[in-house]
Amino acid sequence: MSKLGNLGARLHRGEVSYDFIGHRKLWYGISVLITITAILGLGVRGLNMGIDFQGGAVFTTPETSVSVAQAEEFAQEASGHEAVVQKLGNDTLRIQIAGMDTQQSDQIKNELAKDFKVDPERIAADLVGPSWGDQIANKAWQGLAIFMVLVVIYLAIAFEWRMAIAALVALIHDITITVGIYALVGFEVTPGTVIGLLTILGYSLYDTVVVFDSLKEQTKDITKQTRFTYSEIANRSINGTLVRSINTTVVALLPVAGLLFIGGGFLGAGTLNDISLSLFVGLAAGAYSSIFIATPLVADLKEREPQLKALKKRVLAKRAHGGDQAEPSAAAAGGTYDEDAAPAVVGPRETSADRSRGRGRPSGKRR
C-alpha cells in the first residue's frame, strides 16, 4: 500500500506518467470491439425480462425437499410456460412464471400444491399484470432519458459542451456494455437491475468529473505558454487522479463482488444477482471509460479548435529547434519530468519588488 501511495504522489507531481492520450486509438478500438460484442449478444440472445416487465405470477412454496430442477418441471407442466425457480435460504422455493394469464393462478397453485404435497393455502401467490410491467419499463426509460439530459446540461454549464459530449458518450458506452453482458449471461432483468444501472451511472460520472475538474484547472491560460499541448495536459490530469480513481473503484467493487459471488453464488441468494451484476459490471466499465474514453475524446475535440491547433504547432516547433528538450510525453516510457516542468500551465507570474530598491539610503525617517 505504501508503494501505491508513493506512486500516486509521483503521478500527481508529474514525476512519472503513463501515456494514455497517446494510445487513445488503441483504447477506442478496444471499446468498439467490446461494444460490438455487447450489441451482438443483445441482438442474438436478448434480455431475460423479469416478471415485473412481462407480467405473470410468483409462487413461494413452504420449506421443501424438492430440487430446483424438479420444481421447474412441475411449474412448466402446470402452466404451459417456462418457469424460473430460485432456492431461498430457508429451503423454500420461489417460482416465477412470466407471460401467463393471471386468471389461471388459482388452478396452477392447486396443481403445484399436489406436486409438492402441501396445502394450497401454504403457497403464496403474487400476481403482476402485463400493463404494470409496461408502466415499469416506460418509467425506467423516462428516468434514464431525464438523467442523461440533466447530465449534459450540468456538464455544459460547469465545464463546457465538449466535456458534456464526451461524458455522454462514456455513459452510453457503460450502459451498452452492462446491458450486453446481461444478455450474454442471461440474468433476469428486474427493477433492481434498473436501480443498479442508474447507480453505476452516478459512479461513472463521478470519476469523469474528477478528471475534468483537474483538466479545467490545469488548462487555464493554456495559450500563454509553449511547453505543453492540450493532450499532454489532459494526460497529466488522468495520471494525477489515476490512483484516486483506482482506489475509489476497488473499494466500491469489493462489497459488490461479495454480493455477486458469495451472496448470489455460494449462498444461493439469487435475488441479489440482478442488482449486483449491474453494479459490478457498471463500476468497472465506468472506471475504464473515464480514463480511456471520456478524457481522450475531450482532447480530440479540443485540439480541433484553431487556438489549440496553433498552440500545438508552436510547441512542436519549439521542441524541434531544441527549445524544450524534455518532452512531457517521454515520461510514458518511464522517464520523469524536471521540477521546472511540474506546473501544467505557465501563466503570467507576479513579480516581486525590486531588491535593489532602497539600497544606499540612510536608515530611519527623513527629516
Buried (B, 14 or more C-beta within 10 A) or exposed (E): EEEEEEBBEBBBBBBBBBBBBBBBEEBBEEBEEBBEBBBEBBEEBEBBBBBBBBBBBBBBBBEBEBEBEBBBBBBBEBBEBEBBBBBBEEEBBBBBBBBBBBEBBEEBBEBBBEBBEBEBEEBEBEBBEBEBBEEBBEEBEEBBEEBBEEBBEBBBEEBBEBBBBBBBBBBBBBBBBBBBBBBBEEBBBBBBBBBBBBBBBEBBBBBBBBBBBBBBEBBEEBEEBBBBBBBBBBBBBBBBBBBBBBBBBEEBBEEBBEBBEEBBBEEBBBBBBBBBBBBBBBBBBBBBBBBBBBBBBBBBBBBEEEEBBEBBEBBBEEBEEEEBEBBBBBBBEEBBBEEEBEEBBBEEEEEEEEEEEEEEEEEEEEE
